Amino acid sequence: NTLIHASCKKTYVSHVERLVPKVIESFSLTSASDQYRPTKHNYKISFTDNTTITKCSVKSNLEFINLVDFGTILSGTLNHSFLVDAIGQVIDVKDIETVQVNGKERKKIEFELQDTKLPDDGLALTIVETPNDDKMVKKKEYWSNLQQKTIEELLITSEMVDPENG
């Protein structure tokens, strides 16, 4: 039960996302970079074409979350090289910027979170990439009018196909 950073190609994401927690076999292991590490582990896993992923029977996947309260984040005492998990409501989002990190161009987005309590039935969080078109405006208006949803409910609804819009 050690938390470690793993990365994979987009083609693997749909296969991986529902298998948390999981058993991963046949992967490569490399040193983790010093900046923006999601875990304190010195190494990270990279998936290869031979990587196999299977479900793992663990009682709770919450042990893999490194939740930090807002007060600790705002105090400035955290090591900025390590990423942490926080739960909140997004109240402001800035434009995506291209920045230089270790000589490479990376995308950066800034957003402001507001401390909030979770609903009793689970987490109500999503990350949405929104292109500039009318369909997304309609979808945003639709989702804005709905009650908070759990992650499970969001996954189920994201699999449904809208017969009008394909």
C-alpha positions as CSV (number, residue, x, y, z in Angstrom):
1,N,0.0,0.0,0.0
2,T,2.6,2.6,-1.1
3,L,1.5,5.6,-3.1
4,I,3.5,6.0,-6.3
5,H,3.2,8.2,-9.4
6,A,2.2,6.4,-12.6
7,S,1.9,7.8,-16.1
8,C,0.3,6.3,-19.2
9,K,-0.6,7.2,-22.8
10,K,-4.1,8.5,-23.6
11,T,-5.0,5.2,-25.2
12,Y,-4.7,3.4,-21.8
13,V,-6.7,6.0,-19.7
14,S,-10.1,4.5,-20.4
15,H,-8.8,1.1,-19.5
16,V,-7.2,2.3,-16.3
17,E,-9.5,4.9,-14.8
18,R,-12.1,2.4,-13.4
19,L,-9.6,-0.1,-11.9
20,V,-8.5,1.9,-8.9
21,P,-7.2,0.2,-6.8
22,K,-5.3,-2.0,-9.1
23,V,-2.4,-4.5,-9.6
24,I,0.0,-3.4,-12.3
25,E,2.5,-5.8,-13.9
26,S,5.2,-5.3,-16.6
27,F,6.0,-1.6,-16.3
28,S,9.1,0.6,-16.3
29,L,10.4,2.3,-13.2
30,T,12.3,5.6,-13.4
31,S,13.4,8.3,-11.0
32,A,10.8,10.9,-10.2
33,S,11.6,14.5,-11.0
34,D,12.3,17.0,-8.3
35,Q,9.5,19.4,-9.2
36,Y,5.7,18.9,-9.1
37,R,5.8,15.4,-7.8
38,P,2.4,13.9,-7.0
39,T,3.9,11.6,-4.3
40,K,6.9,11.6,-2.1
41,H,8.1,8.3,-3.7
42,N,11.5,8.5,-5.3
43,Y,10.4,6.6,-8.4
44,K,7.5,6.7,-10.9
45,I,5.8,3.9,-12.9
46,S,5.4,4.3,-16.7
47,F,3.1,2.0,-18.6
48,T,4.4,0.0,-21.6
49,D,2.7,-2.0,-24.3
50,N,3.2,-5.1,-22.2
51,T,1.7,-3.6,-19.0
52,T,-1.2,-5.5,-17.6
53,I,-3.7,-4.1,-15.1
54,T,-6.2,-6.0,-13.0
55,K,-8.5,-5.1,-10.1
56,C,-7.2,-5.4,-6.6
57,S,-9.4,-6.2,-3.6
58,V,-8.7,-3.4,-1.1
59,K,-11.2,-2.2,1.4
60,S,-10.9,1.5,0.7
61,N,-9.2,3.5,-2.0
62,L,-9.2,6.6,0.3
63,E,-5.8,5.5,1.7
64,F,-4.3,6.6,-1.7
65,I,-5.5,10.2,-1.2
66,N,-3.2,12.7,0.4
67,L,-5.9,15.2,1.6
68,V,-4.6,18.5,3.0
69,D,-6.9,21.0,4.7
70,F,-7.2,24.5,3.3
71,G,-5.5,26.1,6.4
72,T,-2.3,24.1,5.9
73,I,-2.2,25.0,2.2
74,L,-2.7,28.7,2.9
75,S,-0.1,28.7,5.7
76,G,2.6,28.1,3.1
77,T,4.4,25.4,5.2
78,L,4.0,22.6,2.6
79,N,6.9,21.5,0.4
80,H,6.0,23.0,-3.0
81,S,7.7,20.1,-4.9
82,F,5.0,17.7,-3.8
83,L,1.4,17.8,-5.1
84,V,-1.4,17.4,-2.5
85,D,-5.1,16.6,-2.8
86,A,-7.7,19.2,-1.7
87,I,-11.4,19.2,-2.0
88,G,-13.3,22.3,-2.7
89,Q,-15.6,24.2,-5.1
90,V,-14.0,25.9,-8.1
91,I,-15.1,29.5,-8.0
92,D,-12.7,31.1,-10.5
93,V,-10.8,29.7,-13.5
94,K,-8.1,31.5,-15.4
95,D,-7.1,31.0,-19.1
96,I,-4.7,28.1,-19.9
97,E,-1.2,29.4,-20.3
98,T,1.9,27.8,-21.9
99,V,4.9,28.0,-19.5
100,Q,8.5,26.7,-19.6
101,V,9.3,24.0,-17.1
102,N,12.8,22.5,-17.2
103,G,13.2,23.7,-20.8
104,K,10.0,22.2,-22.0
105,E,6.7,23.9,-22.8
106,R,3.8,22.8,-20.5
107,K,0.2,23.9,-20.1
108,K,-0.8,25.6,-16.9
109,I,-4.2,26.5,-15.6
110,E,-4.9,28.5,-12.4
111,F,-8.2,28.1,-10.5
112,E,-9.5,29.2,-7.2
113,L,-11.0,26.7,-4.8
114,Q,-13.4,27.5,-2.0
115,D,-13.4,25.3,1.0
116,T,-16.6,23.2,1.1
117,K,-18.1,20.2,2.9
118,L,-18.6,17.0,0.9
119,P,-22.1,15.5,0.4
120,D,-22.8,12.4,2.5
121,D,-23.0,10.1,-0.5
122,G,-19.5,10.8,-1.9
123,L,-17.3,13.2,-3.8
124,A,-18.9,15.7,-6.2
125,L,-15.9,16.7,-8.3
126,T,-15.1,16.8,-12.0
127,I,-12.4,18.2,-14.3
128,V,-13.8,19.4,-17.6
129,E,-11.9,20.5,-20.7
130,T,-14.1,22.9,-22.6
131,P,-13.7,23.8,-26.2
132,N,-15.2,27.1,-27.4
133,D,-18.4,26.0,-29.1
134,D,-22.1,26.3,-28.6
135,K,-22.6,22.7,-27.5
136,M,-20.4,23.2,-24.5
137,V,-22.4,26.3,-23.5
138,K,-25.6,24.2,-23.6
139,K,-24.0,21.4,-21.6
140,K,-22.6,23.9,-19.0
141,E,-26.1,25.4,-18.6
142,Y,-27.6,21.9,-18.3
143,W,-25.1,20.8,-15.7
144,S,-25.4,24.1,-13.8
145,N,-29.0,23.4,-13.2
146,L,-28.4,19.9,-11.7
147,Q,-27.8,19.0,-8.1
148,Q,-24.3,17.9,-7.0
149,K,-23.5,14.4,-8.3
150,T,-21.2,11.7,-6.9
151,I,-18.2,10.5,-9.0
152,E,-20.1,7.3,-9.7
153,E,-23.1,9.2,-11.0
154,L,-20.9,11.4,-13.2
155,L,-19.1,8.3,-14.7
156,I,-22.5,6.7,-15.5
157,T,-23.9,9.9,-17.1
158,S,-20.7,10.5,-19.1
159,E,-21.1,7.1,-20.7
160,M,-24.6,7.9,-22.0
161,V,-24.9,9.2,-25.6
162,D,-27.3,12.1,-26.3
163,P,-29.4,10.9,-29.3
164,E,-29.9,14.5,-30.5
165,N,-26.2,15.5,-30.5
166,G,-24.6,12.1,-31.1
